[in-house]
Amino acid sequence: MMRPMKLAGSELMFGRGCLEYIHKIPEKRVFIVIGGSSMEKNGILAKVENLFHDNGAETAVFRGVEPDPSFKTVLKGAAEMLKFEPDLIVGLGGGSVMDAGKAMWVCYEHPEIQTLDQLLTANPFPKLRQKARYLCIPTTAGTASEVSRSVVITDDEKGLKHGLGNMEMMPDIAIDDPEVTIFLPPHITAETGMDALTHALEALVSNRANYLSDILAVPAALDIIRTLPIAYANGKDMDAREMMLNASMTAGLAFTNVSLGIVHSLAQTIGGYFHISHGLADAIILPYIIRYNAVVPYADKKYHDLAAKFGKTDLSEIVDDLNRRLHIPSTLREPLQEEARFESLIPEMAVTAKNDGCTKTNPIIPDVNEFAELLKRCYYGEEK
Ligand SMILES: [Fe+2]
């Protein structure tokens, strides 16, 4: 039986200028979570705070969520929330910031959660919204954490990434205003955009895909393929930025309901062992997995139908071409030059990828040996 679909939280705003929607938000104690200093330098943090101040709200800012946020950072943010006692939490940034904000929210509402293990194994999932609601303002067009129920948090000891999903963590409000994405540098635009494309294509061929998720995933994929090179070449092109953010959000609406596939199993696994951005890992792995999944007739048909919109027959070639235009390498060997370490970790990474939560919704479920083979293929290319 299908699982119930939920499309975002209670309020979903998108389009140029929709940041002004903050004026309609009634909460008065607002705790804003950000990453590095870019939101301060480019003036977006001040703009967001001023909109809340116009409402008579008081704001506090938590700075310094790192890429691949650790549970230590989550606890630090939650401790500051316990002092400030917000009734609204705002995640203002990319996926790492929005994810960290969600996890901080859980620990703020439930201070008894003191370890990552307690968070990951909480059953039933803790009830939220007794103290605060959660608002996300994405500054990248990629992770769609603003419309997803998932978080990825890294443990403090081994540095491994752990995914957790529950509808309780769906942000109450998402504000997708393209004007806050125009400062993104080209390589981050490219990598986060390829993450969004991977979300659309993995939701499309998920073994849980349905009529409604397809309606969301297909145009998201088409729009990203057409628009990402434009946003990459000219970050100030507001039409392209708007299209990318809308498409990323729409891909998110699809994948948060029908889940993802083994591009994410592999990218999340590799990202736990090596320093590589999530979007870059997705981008490199995606064409290999399209070719691997194409042995499944329904996946092959969906890929083929999409490629036909571009007058082509092979979707993986379209993705290869897109990667070339975005200056993304064709194998993992280029960004990850520690070949001996990669080779030695293949057996362990194959097991981790097999156990990843995204594996079970891929059209074909590889065994551990096949995962090892796929890791080699993505590292060396298909010739070897
Ligand atoms: Fe992703």
Residues whose N, C-alpha, C, O or C-beta is under 5 A from the ligand:
A	BS01	LIG	D195
